[in-house]
């Protein structure tokens, strides 16, 4: 189950956060880096990708 009733983070939120942390940790001069000048639209796009990854992880978990 990925939703909580107490307003705290869900398993989906946790998975998305872990995907974000992995992406950010892997950044370097060769793979590209997020600068402080990145647009809000770019950040929202990345966040959407992390939640898509979280959704895929939850779907895989259901199928396991």
PDB file of N, CA, C, O and CB in Angstrom:
ATOM      1  N   UNK A   1       0.843  -1.176   0.000  1.00  0.00           N
ATOM      2  CA  UNK A   1       0.000   0.000   0.000  1.00  0.00           C
ATOM      3  C   UNK A   1       0.891   1.243   0.000  1.00  0.00           C
ATOM      4  O   UNK A   1       1.834   1.324   0.786  1.00  0.00           O
ATOM      5  CB  UNK A   1      -0.960  -0.004   1.221  1.00  0.00           C
ATOM      6  N   UNK A   2       0.603   2.202  -0.866  1.00  0.00           N
ATOM      7  CA  UNK A   2       1.487   3.358  -0.976  1.00  0.00           C
ATOM      8  C   UNK A   2       0.912   4.615  -0.341  1.00  0.00           C
ATOM      9  O   UNK A   2       1.629   5.608  -0.212  1.00  0.00           O
ATOM     10  CB  UNK A   2       1.792   3.624  -2.418  1.00  0.00           C
ATOM     11  N   UNK A   3      -0.353   4.611   0.060  1.00  0.00           N
ATOM     12  CA  UNK A   3      -0.948   5.822   0.614  1.00  0.00           C
ATOM     13  C   UNK A   3      -1.107   5.716   2.120  1.00  0.00           C
ATOM     14  O   UNK A   3      -1.407   4.651   2.659  1.00  0.00           O
ATOM     15  CB  UNK A   3      -2.297   6.096  -0.034  1.00  0.00           C
ATOM     16  N   UNK A   4      -0.899   6.841   2.787  1.00  0.00           N
ATOM     17  CA  UNK A   4      -1.066   6.917   4.238  1.00  0.00           C
ATOM     18  C   UNK A   4      -2.224   7.855   4.535  1.00  0.00           C
ATOM     19  O   UNK A   4      -2.543   8.736   3.736  1.00  0.00           O
ATOM     20  CB  UNK A   4       0.247   7.404   4.941  1.00  0.00           C
ATOM     21  N   UNK A   5      -2.829   7.668   5.648  1.00  0.00           N
ATOM     22  CA  UNK A   5      -3.936   8.533   6.048  1.00  0.00           C
ATOM     23  C   UNK A   5      -3.512   9.623   7.024  1.00  0.00           C
ATOM     24  O   UNK A   5      -4.295  10.528   7.312  1.00  0.00           O
ATOM     25  CB  UNK A   5      -5.034   7.707   6.665  1.00  0.00           C
ATOM     26  N   UNK A   6      -2.305   9.554   7.530  1.00  0.00           N
ATOM     27  CA  UNK A   6      -1.882  10.521   8.542  1.00  0.00           C
ATOM     28  C   UNK A   6      -1.169  11.742   7.959  1.00  0.00           C
ATOM     29  O   UNK A   6      -0.666  12.572   8.716  1.00  0.00           O
ATOM     30  CB  UNK A   6      -0.979   9.846   9.535  1.00  0.00           C
ATOM     31  N   UNK A   7      -1.116  11.868   6.648  1.00  0.00           N
ATOM     32  CA  UNK A   7      -0.487  13.020   6.015  1.00  0.00           C
ATOM     33  C   UNK A   7       1.015  12.916   5.865  1.00  0.00           C
ATOM     34  O   UNK A   7       1.646  13.822   5.321  1.00  0.00           O
ATOM     35  CB  UNK A   7      -0.803  14.229   6.783  1.00  0.00           C
ATOM     36  N   UNK A   8       1.602  11.820   6.341  1.00  0.00           N
ATOM     37  CA  UNK A   8       3.040  11.627   6.216  1.00  0.00           C
ATOM     38  C   UNK A   8       3.412  11.137   4.828  1.00  0.00           C
ATOM     39  O   UNK A   8       2.537  10.902   3.995  1.00  0.00           O
ATOM     40  CB  UNK A   8       3.536  10.647   7.265  1.00  0.00           C
ATOM     41  N   UNK A   9       4.705  10.982   4.574  1.00  0.00           N
ATOM     42  CA  UNK A   9       5.154  10.510   3.269  1.00  0.00           C
ATOM     43  C   UNK A   9       4.674   9.086   2.999  1.00  0.00           C
ATOM     44  O   UNK A   9       4.595   8.249   3.898  1.00  0.00           O
ATOM     45  CB  UNK A   9       6.677  10.577   3.176  1.00  0.00           C
ATOM     46  N   UNK A  10       4.364   8.850   1.751  1.00  0.00           N
ATOM     47  CA  UNK A  10       3.933   7.522   1.318  1.00  0.00           C
ATOM     48  C   UNK A  10       5.139   6.722   0.834  1.00  0.00           C
ATOM     49  O   UNK A  10       6.238   7.258   0.691  1.00  0.00           O
ATOM     50  CB  UNK A  10       2.863   7.625   0.199  1.00  0.00           C
ATOM     51  N   UNK A  11       4.919   5.458   0.591  1.00  0.00           N
ATOM     52  CA  UNK A  11       5.966   4.626   0.004  1.00  0.00           C
ATOM     53  C   UNK A  11       6.339   5.182  -1.371  1.00  0.00           C
ATOM     54  O   UNK A  11       7.506   5.145  -1.761  1.00  0.00           O
ATOM     55  CB  UNK A  11       5.503   3.142  -0.107  1.00  0.00           C
ATOM     56  N   UNK A  12       5.351   5.696  -2.104  1.00  0.00           N
ATOM     57  CA  UNK A  12       5.610   6.317  -3.408  1.00  0.00           C
ATOM     58  C   UNK A  12       6.540   7.521  -3.238  1.00  0.00           C
ATOM     59  O   UNK A  12       7.481   7.697  -4.012  1.00  0.00           O
ATOM     60  CB  UNK A  12       4.277   6.751  -4.087  1.00  0.00           C
ATOM     61  N   UNK A  13       6.270   8.354  -2.215  1.00  0.00           N
ATOM     62  CA  UNK A  13       7.140   9.504  -1.955  1.00  0.00           C
ATOM     63  C   UNK A  13       8.563   9.041  -1.630  1.00  0.00           C
ATOM     64  O   UNK A  13       9.537   9.621  -2.111  1.00  0.00           O
ATOM     65  CB  UNK A  13       6.577  10.357  -0.794  1.00  0.00           C
ATOM     66  N   UNK A  14       8.672   8.000  -0.816  1.00  0.00           N
ATOM     67  CA  UNK A  14       9.986   7.468  -0.460  1.00  0.00           C
ATOM     68  C   UNK A  14      10.729   6.983  -1.700  1.00  0.00           C
ATOM     69  O   UNK A  14      11.899   7.313  -1.893  1.00  0.00           O
ATOM     70  CB  UNK A  14       9.846   6.324   0.554  1.00  0.00           C
ATOM     71  N   UNK A  15      10.056   6.205  -2.537  1.00  0.00           N
ATOM     72  CA  UNK A  15      10.696   5.700  -3.752  1.00  0.00           C
ATOM     73  C   UNK A  15      11.113   6.847  -4.665  1.00  0.00           C
ATOM     74  O   UNK A  15      12.205   6.818  -5.233  1.00  0.00           O
ATOM     75  CB  UNK A  15       9.754   4.748  -4.499  1.00  0.00           C
ATOM     76  N   UNK A  16      10.249   7.865  -4.813  1.00  0.00           N
ATOM     77  CA  UNK A  16      10.594   9.017  -5.661  1.00  0.00           C
ATOM     78  C   UNK A  16      11.805   9.751  -5.094  1.00  0.00           C
ATOM     79  O   UNK A  16      12.692  10.162  -5.842  1.00  0.00           O
ATOM     80  CB  UNK A  16       9.391   9.988  -5.784  1.00  0.00           C
ATOM     81  N   UNK A  17      11.844   9.914  -3.781  1.00  0.00           N
ATOM     82  CA  UNK A  17      12.989  10.577  -3.154  1.00  0.00           C
ATOM     83  C   UNK A  17      14.278   9.803  -3.344  1.00  0.00           C
ATOM     84  O   UNK A  17      15.336  10.391  -3.571  1.00  0.00           O
ATOM     85  CB  UNK A  17      12.732  10.775  -1.681  1.00  0.00           C
ATOM     86  N   UNK A  18      14.192   8.500  -3.253  1.00  0.00           N
ATOM     87  CA  UNK A  18      15.387   7.674  -3.458  1.00  0.00           C
ATOM     88  C   UNK A  18      15.858   7.755  -4.913  1.00  0.00           C
ATOM     89  O   UNK A  18      17.059   7.788  -5.182  1.00  0.00           O
ATOM     90  CB  UNK A  18      15.101   6.205  -3.072  1.00  0.00           C
ATOM     91  N   UNK A  19      14.901   7.787  -5.850  1.00  0.00           N
ATOM     92  CA  UNK A  19      15.269   7.938  -7.268  1.00  0.00           C
ATOM     93  C   UNK A  19      15.965   9.283  -7.492  1.00  0.00           C
ATOM     94  O   UNK A  19      16.951   9.366  -8.225  1.00  0.00           O
ATOM     95  CB  UNK A  19      14.010   7.823  -8.180  1.00  0.00           C
ATOM     96  N   UNK A  20      15.444  10.331  -6.856  1.00  0.00           N
ATOM     97  CA  UNK A  20      16.055  11.656  -6.974  1.00  0.00           C
ATOM     98  C   UNK A  20      17.465  11.651  -6.392  1.00  0.00           C
ATOM     99  O   UNK A  20      18.397  12.169  -7.008  1.00  0.00           O
ATOM    100  CB  UNK A  20      15.190  12.714  -6.263  1.00  0.00           C
ATOM    101  N   UNK A  21      17.618  11.071  -5.216  1.00  0.00           N
ATOM    102  CA  UNK A  21      18.937  11.040  -4.576  1.00  0.00           C
ATOM    103  C   UNK A  21      19.948  10.294  -5.436  1.00  0.00           C
ATOM    104  O   UNK A  21      21.093  10.727  -5.567  1.00  0.00           O
ATOM    105  CB  UNK A  21      18.846  10.389  -3.192  1.00  0.00           C
ATOM    106  N   UNK A  22      19.533   9.181  -6.019  1.00  0.00           N
ATOM    107  CA  UNK A  22      20.439   8.435  -6.888  1.00  0.00           C
ATOM    108  C   UNK A  22      20.834   9.235  -8.110  1.00  0.00           C
ATOM    109  O   UNK A  22      21.995   9.224  -8.519  1.00  0.00           O
ATOM    110  CB  UNK A  22      19.804   7.133  -7.315  1.00  0.00           C
ATOM    111  N   UNK A  23      19.867   9.932  -8.697  1.00  0.00           N
ATOM    112  CA  UNK A  23      20.142  10.756  -9.872  1.00  0.00           C
ATOM    113  C   UNK A  23      21.111  11.873  -9.523  1.00  0.00           C
ATOM    114  O   UNK A  23      22.083  12.104 -10.242  1.00  0.00           O
ATOM    115  CB  UNK A  23      18.840  11.339 -10.441  1.00  0.00           C
ATOM    116  N   UNK A  24      20.855  12.556  -8.439  1.00  0.00           N
ATOM    117  CA  UNK A  24      21.718  13.674  -8.049  1.00  0.00           C
ATOM    118  C   UNK A  24      23.104  13.196  -7.652  1.00  0.00           C
ATOM    119  O   UNK A  24      24.095  13.864  -7.948  1.00  0.00           O
ATOM    120  CB  UNK A  24      21.092  14.452  -6.898  1.00  0.00           C
ATOM    121  N   UNK A  25      23.188  12.057  -6.992  1.00  0.00           N
ATOM    122  CA  UNK A  25      24.490  11.532  -6.565  1.00  0.00           C
ATOM    123  C   UNK A  25      25.334  11.108  -7.759  1.00  0.00           C
ATOM    124  O   UNK A  25      26.563  11.128  -7.687  1.00  0.00           O
ATOM    125  CB  UNK A  25      24.302  10.349  -5.614  1.00  0.00           C
ATOM    126  N   UNK A  26      24.690  10.726  -8.851  1.00  0.00           N
ATOM    127  CA  UNK A  26      25.414  10.253 -10.032  1.00  0.00           C
ATOM    128  C   UNK A  26      25.878  11.389 -10.932  1.00  0.00           C
ATOM    129  O   UNK A  26      26.580  11.138 -11.911  1.00  0.00           O
ATOM    130  CB  UNK A  26      24.545   9.309 -10.823  1.00  0.00           C
ATOM    131  N   UNK A  27      25.511  12.615 -10.634  1.00  0.00           N
ATOM    132  CA  UNK A  27      25.874  13.734 -11.497  1.00  0.00           C
ATOM    133  C   UNK A  27      27.349  14.091 -11.345  1.00  0.00           C
ATOM    134  O   UNK A  27      27.923  14.067 -10.256  1.00  0.00           O
ATOM    135  CB  UNK A  27      25.003  14.952 -11.183  1.00  0.00           C
ATOM    136  N   UNK A  28      27.920  14.418 -12.478  1.00  0.00           N
ATOM    137  CA  UNK A  28      29.297  14.894 -12.488  1.00  0.00           C
ATOM    138  C   UNK A  28      29.531  15.645 -13.792  1.00  0.00           C
ATOM    139  O   UNK A  28      28.608  15.812 -14.589  1.00  0.00           O
ATOM    140  CB  UNK A  28      30.310  13.712 -12.328  1.00  0.00           C
ATOM    141  N   UNK A  29      30.723  16.084 -14.004  1.00  0.00           N
ATOM    142  CA  UNK A  29      31.027  16.877 -15.203  1.00  0.00           C
ATOM    143  C   UNK A  29      30.771  16.098 -16.491  1.00  0.00           C
ATOM    144  O   UNK A  29      30.503  16.700 -17.531  1.00  0.00           O
ATOM    145  CB  UNK A  29      32.477  17.342 -15.168  1.00  0.00           C
ATOM    146  N   UNK A  30      30.850  14.772 -16.436  1.00  0.00           N
ATOM    147  CA  UNK A  30      30.654  13.962 -17.641  1.00  0.00           C
ATOM    148  C   UNK A  30      29.189  13.642 -17.902  1.00  0.00           C
ATOM    149  O   UNK A  30      28.786  13.530 -19.060  1.00  0.00           O
ATOM    150  CB  UNK A  30      31.437  12.676 -17.530  1.00  0.00           C
ATOM    151  N   UNK A  31      28.386  13.493 -16.855  1.00  0.00           N
ATOM    152  CA  UNK A  31      26.980  13.125 -17.033  1.00  0.00           C
ATOM    153  C   UNK A  31      26.052  14.326 -16.989  1.00  0.00           C
ATOM    154  O   UNK A  31      24.873  14.216 -17.325  1.00  0.00           O
ATOM    155  CB  UNK A  31      26.567  12.135 -15.975  1.00  0.00           C
ATOM    156  N   UNK A  32      26.577  15.464 -16.579  1.00  0.00           N
ATOM    157  CA  UNK A  32      25.759  16.660 -16.445  1.00  0.00           C
ATOM    158  C   UNK A  32      25.404  16.911 -14.995  1.00  0.00           C
ATOM    159  O   UNK A  32      25.390  15.993 -14.176  1.00  0.00           O
ATOM    160  CB  UNK A  32      24.496  16.541 -17.280  1.00  0.00           C
ATOM    161  N   UNK A  33      25.121  18.147 -14.692  1.00  0.00           N
ATOM    162  CA  UNK A  33      24.815  18.531 -13.324  1.00  0.00           C
ATOM    163  C   UNK A  33      23.650  19.516 -13.319  1.00  0.00           C
ATOM    164  O   UNK A  33      23.436  20.254 -14.281  1.00  0.00           O
ATOM    165  CB  UNK A  33      26.056  19.144 -12.634  1.00  0.00           C
ATOM    166  N   UNK A  34      22.903  19.512 -12.216  1.00  0.00           N
ATOM    167  CA  UNK A  34      21.853  20.508 -12.036  1.00  0.00           C
ATOM    168  C   UNK A  34      22.497  21.724 -11.393  1.00  0.00           C
ATOM    169  O   UNK A  34      23.126  21.614 -10.342  1.00  0.00           O
ATOM    170  CB  UNK A  34      20.663  19.956 -11.162  1.00  0.00           C
ATOM    171  N   UNK A  35      22.344  22.870 -12.012  1.00  0.00           N
ATOM    172  CA  UNK A  35      22.903  24.093 -11.439  1.00  0.00           C
ATOM    173  C   UNK A  35      21.814  24.832 -10.658  1.00  0.00           C
ATOM    174  O   UNK A  35      20.635  24.488 -10.745  1.00  0.00           O
ATOM    175  CB  UNK A  35      23.499  25.007 -12.553  1.00  0.00           C
ATOM    176  N   UNK A  36      22.210  25.822  -9.916  1.00  0.00           N
ATOM    177  CA  UNK A  36      21.250  26.645  -9.188  1.00  0.00           C
ATOM    178  C   UNK A  36      20.399  27.486 -10.131  1.00  0.00           C
ATOM    179  O   UNK A  36      19.396  28.064  -9.713  1.00  0.00           O
ATOM    180  CB  UNK A  36      21.974  27.547  -8.204  1.00  0.00           C
ATOM    181  N   UNK A  37      20.789  27.556 -11.387  1.00  0.00           N
ATOM    182  CA  UNK A  37      20.067  28.366 -12.366  1.00  0.00           C
ATOM    183  C   UNK A  37      19.023  27.560 -13.132  1.00  0.00           C
ATOM    184  O   UNK A  37      18.406  28.086 -14.059  1.00  0.00           O
ATOM    185  CB  UNK A  37      21.042  28.988 -13.340  1.00  0.00           C
ATOM    186  N   UNK A  38      18.812  26.303 -12.770  1.00  0.00           N
ATOM    187  CA  UNK A  38      17.844  25.471 -13.480  1.00  0.00           C
ATOM    188  C   UNK A  38      16.444  26.060 -13.289  1.00  0.00           C
ATOM    189  O   UNK A  38      16.112  26.581 -12.224  1.00  0.00           O
ATOM    190  CB  UNK A  38      17.900  23.992 -12.975  1.00  0.00           C
ATOM    191  N   UNK A  39      15.644  25.967 -14.329  1.00  0.00           N
ATOM    192  CA  UNK A  39      14.298  26.546 -14.266  1.00  0.00           C
ATOM    193  C   UNK A  39      13.357  25.675 -13.431  1.00  0.00           C
ATOM    194  O   UNK A  39      13.583  24.479 -13.248  1.00  0.00           O
ATOM    195  CB  UNK A  39      13.729  26.727 -15.683  1.00  0.00           C
ATOM    196  N   UNK A  40      12.316  26.301 -12.942  1.00  0.00           N
ATOM    197  CA  UNK A  40      11.295  25.571 -12.185  1.00  0.00           C
ATOM    198  C   UNK A  40      10.658  24.497 -13.073  1.00  0.00           C
ATOM    199  O   UNK A  40      10.326  23.413 -12.594  1.00  0.00           O
ATOM    200  CB  UNK A  40      10.208  26.547 -11.642  1.00  0.00           C
ATOM    201  N   UNK A  41      10.491  24.794 -14.346  1.00  0.00           N
ATOM    202  CA  UNK A  41       9.902  23.822 -15.272  1.00  0.00           C
ATOM    203  C   UNK A  41      10.780  22.587 -15.408  1.00  0.00           C
ATOM    204  O   UNK A  41      10.276  21.464 -15.445  1.00  0.00           O
ATOM    205  CB  UNK A  41       9.683  24.458 -16.647  1.00  0.00           C
ATOM    206  N   UNK A  42      12.091  22.789 -15.482  1.00  0.00           N
ATOM    207  CA  UNK A  42      13.010  21.646 -15.570  1.00  0.00           C
ATOM    208  C   UNK A  42      12.964  20.810 -14.291  1.00  0.00           C
ATOM    209  O   UNK A  42      12.974  19.581 -14.348  1.00  0.00           O
ATOM    210  CB  UNK A  42      14.453  22.131 -15.832  1.00  0.00           C
ATOM    211  N   UNK A  43      12.912  21.478 -13.145  1.00  0.00           N
ATOM    212  CA  UNK A  43      12.838  20.747 -11.881  1.00  0.00           C
ATOM    213  C   UNK A  43      11.530  19.970 -11.772  1.00  0.00           C
ATOM    214  O   UNK A  43      11.521  18.833 -11.300  1.00  0.00           O
ATOM    215  CB  UNK A  43      12.977  21.710 -10.698  1.00  0.00           C
ATOM    216  N   UNK A  44      10.432  20.574 -12.203  1.00  0.00           N
ATOM    217  CA  UNK A  44       9.142  19.882 -12.180  1.00  0.00           C
ATOM    218  C   UNK A  44       9.170  18.676 -13.119  1.00  0.00           C
ATOM    219  O   UNK A  44       8.591  17.634 -12.812  1.00  0.00           O
ATOM    220  CB  UNK A  44       8.000  20.846 -12.576  1.00  0.00           C
ATOM    221  N   UNK A  45       9.833  18.815 -14.247  1.00  0.00           N
ATOM    222  CA  UNK A  45       9.962  17.690 -15.168  1.00  0.00           C
ATOM    223  C   UNK A  45      10.757  16.546 -14.563  1.00  0.00           C
ATOM    224  O   UNK A  45      10.399  15.379 -14.720  1.00  0.00           O
ATOM    225  CB  UNK A  45      10.617  18.141 -16.454  1.00  0.00           C
ATOM    226  N   UNK A  46      11.835  16.884 -13.873  1.00  0.00           N
ATOM    227  CA  UNK A  46      12.623  15.844 -13.205  1.00  0.00           C
ATOM    228  C   UNK A  46      11.812  15.176 -12.107  1.00  0.00           C
ATOM    229  O   UNK A  46      11.852  13.955 -11.955  1.00  0.00           O
ATOM    230  CB  UNK A  46      13.915  16.433 -12.620  1.00  0.00           C
ATOM    231  N   UNK A  47      11.070  15.981 -11.334  1.00  0.00           N
ATOM    232  CA  UNK A  47      10.243  15.416 -10.268  1.00  0.00           C
ATOM    233  C   UNK A  47       9.220  14.441 -10.848  1.00  0.00           C
ATOM    234  O   UNK A  47       8.962  13.389 -10.263  1.00  0.00           O
ATOM    235  CB  UNK A  47       9.529  16.536  -9.483  1.00  0.00           C
ATOM    236  N   UNK A  48       8.645  14.787 -11.986  1.00  0.00           N
ATOM    237  CA  UNK A  48       7.674  13.898 -12.626  1.00  0.00           C
ATOM    238  C   UNK A  48       8.324  12.571 -13.008  1.00  0.00           C
ATOM    239  O   UNK A  48       7.703  11.516 -12.885  1.00  0.00           O
ATOM    240  CB  UNK A  48       7.067  14.570 -13.870  1.00  0.00           C
ATOM    241  N   UNK A  49       9.564  12.623 -13.468  1.00  0.00           N
ATOM    242  CA  UNK A  49      10.291  11.393 -13.809  1.00  0.00           C
ATOM    243  C   UNK A  49      10.511  10.542 -12.565  1.00  0.00           C
ATOM    244  O   UNK A  49      10.348   9.323 -12.609  1.00  0.00           O
ATOM    245  CB  UNK A  49      11.646  11.725 -14.474  1.00  0.00           C
ATOM    246  N   UNK A  50      10.880  11.178 -11.454  1.00  0.00           N
ATOM    247  CA  UNK A  50      11.120  10.417 -10.225  1.00  0.00           C
ATOM    248  C   UNK A  50       9.841   9.735  -9.756  1.00  0.00           C
ATOM    249  O   UNK A  50       9.882   8.602  -9.277  1.00  0.00           O
ATOM    250  CB  UNK A  50      11.666  11.336  -9.117  1.00  0.00           C
ATOM    251  N   UNK A  51       8.707  10.416  -9.890  1.00  0.00           N
ATOM    252  CA  UNK A  51       7.442   9.784  -9.500  1.00  0.00           C
ATOM    253  C   UNK A  51       7.039   8.690 -10.483  1.00  0.00           C
ATOM    254  O   UNK A  51       6.417   7.706 -10.081  1.00  0.00           O
ATOM    255  CB  UNK A  51       6.332  10.833  -9.406  1.00  0.00           C
ATOM    256  N   UNK A  52       7.375   8.838 -11.750  1.00  0.00           N
ATOM    257  CA  UNK A  52       7.129   7.744 -12.705  1.00  0.00           C
ATOM    258  C   UNK A  52       7.968   6.533 -12.335  1.00  0.00           C
ATOM    259  O   UNK A  52       7.499   5.398 -12.423  1.00  0.00           O
ATOM    260  CB  UNK A  52       7.446   8.191 -14.156  1.00  0.00           C
ATOM    261  N   UNK A  53       9.221   6.771 -11.918  1.00  0.00           N
ATOM    262  CA  UNK A  53      10.064   5.659 -11.482  1.00  0.00           C
ATOM    263  C   UNK A  53       9.475   5.006 -10.238  1.00  0.00           C
ATOM    264  O   UNK A  53       9.465   3.781 -10.116  1.00  0.00           O
ATOM    265  CB  UNK A  53      11.503   6.142 -11.203  1.00  0.00           C
ATOM    266  N   UNK A  54       8.982   5.831  -9.314  1.00  0.00           N
ATOM    267  CA  UNK A  54       8.358   5.295  -8.102  1.00  0.00           C
ATOM    268  C   UNK A  54       7.138   4.451  -8.461  1.00  0.00           C
ATOM    269  O   UNK A  54       6.936   3.379  -7.892  1.00  0.00           O
ATOM    270  CB  UNK A  54       7.956   6.438  -7.145  1.00  0.00           C
ATOM    271  N   UNK A  55       6.329   4.928  -9.399  1.00  0.00           N
ATOM    272  CA  UNK A  55       5.149   4.167  -9.819  1.00  0.00           C
ATOM    273  C   UNK A  55       5.551   2.823 -10.421  1.00  0.00           C
ATOM    274  O   UNK A  55       4.891   1.810 -10.190  1.00  0.00           O
ATOM    275  CB  UNK A  55       4.324   4.974 -10.834  1.00  0.00           C
ATOM    276  N   UNK A  56       6.634   2.821 -11.192  1.00  0.00           N
ATOM    277  CA  UNK A  56       7.126   1.563 -11.775  1.00  0.00           C
ATOM    278  C   UNK A  56       7.599   0.613 -10.684  1.00  0.00           C
ATOM    279  O   UNK A  56       7.357  -0.591 -10.759  1.00  0.00           O
ATOM    280  CB  UNK A  56       8.273   1.836 -12.771  1.00  0.00           C
ATOM    281  N   UNK A  57       8.275   1.153  -9.668  1.00  0.00           N
ATOM    282  CA  UNK A  57       8.727   0.308  -8.555  1.00  0.00           C
ATOM    283  C   UNK A  57       7.542  -0.290  -7.803  1.00  0.00           C
ATOM    284  O   UNK A  57       7.561  -1.463  -7.433  1.00  0.00           O
ATOM    285  CB  UNK A  57       9.609   1.118  -7.588  1.00  0.00           C
ATOM    286  N   UNK A  58       6.510   0.524  -7.581  1.00  0.00           N
ATOM    287  CA  UNK A  58       5.322   0.018  -6.890  1.00  0.00           C
ATOM    288  C   UNK A  58       4.616  -1.054  -7.719  1.00  0.00           C
ATOM    289  O   UNK A  58       4.146  -2.053  -7.174  1.00  0.00           O
ATOM    290  CB  UNK A  58       4.353   1.168  -6.583  1.00  0.00           C
ATOM    291  N   UNK A  59       4.543  -0.846  -9.036  1.00  0.00           N
ATOM    292  CA  UNK A  59       3.916  -1.833  -9.917  1.00  0.00           C
ATOM    293  C   UNK A  59       4.719  -3.148  -9.900  1.00  0.00           C
ATOM    294  O   UNK A  59       4.137  -4.233  -9.869  1.00  0.00           O
ATOM    295  CB  UNK A  59       3.811  -1.275 -11.369  1.00  0.00           C
ATOM    296  N   UNK A  60       6.028  -3.045  -9.920  1.00  0.00           N
ATOM    297  CA  UNK A  60       6.874  -4.239  -9.881  1.00  0.00           C
ATOM    298  C   UNK A  60       6.701  -4.951  -8.543  1.00  0.00           C
ATOM    299  O   UNK A  60       6.688  -6.180  -8.478  1.00  0.00           O
ATOM    300  CB  UNK A  60       8.362  -3.868 -10.111  1.00  0.00           C
ATOM    301  N   UNK A  61       6.572  -4.177  -7.497  1.00  0.00           N
ATOM    302  CA  UNK A  61       6.385  -4.747  -6.162  1.00  0.00           C
ATOM    303  C   UNK A  61       5.063  -5.516  -6.077  1.00  0.00           C
ATOM    304  O   UNK A  61       4.991  -6.579  -5.460  1.00  0.00           O
ATOM    305  CB  UNK A  61       6.425  -3.635  -5.094  1.00  0.00           C
ATOM    306  N   UNK A  62       4.025  -4.965  -6.703  1.00  0.00           N
ATOM    307  CA  UNK A  62       2.704  -5.640  -6.715  1.00  0.00           C
ATOM    308  C   UNK A  62       2.783  -6.957  -7.482  1.00  0.00           C
ATOM    309  O   UNK A  62       2.123  -7.936  -7.131  1.00  0.00           O
ATOM    310  CB  UNK A  62       1.620  -4.721  -7.351  1.00  0.00           C
ATOM    311  N   UNK A  63       3.602  -6.965  -8.537  1.00  0.00           N
ATOM    312  CA  UNK A  63       3.714  -8.156  -9.377  1.00  0.00           C
ATOM    313  C   UNK A  63       4.645  -9.209  -8.819  1.00  0.00           C
ATOM    314  O   UNK A  63       4.668 -10.341  -9.303  1.00  0.00           O
ATOM    315  CB  UNK A  63       4.176  -7.771 -10.733  1.00  0.00           C
ATOM    316  N   UNK A  64       5.412  -8.849  -7.806  1.00  0.00           N
ATOM    317  CA  UNK A  64       6.409  -9.787  -7.244  1.00  0.00           C
ATOM    318  C   UNK A  64       5.764 -10.855  -6.375  1.00  0.00           C
ATOM    319  O   UNK A  64       6.461 -11.713  -5.834  1.00  0.00           O
ATOM    320  CB  UNK A  64       7.449  -9.027  -6.422  1.00  0.00           C
TER     321      UNK A  64
END
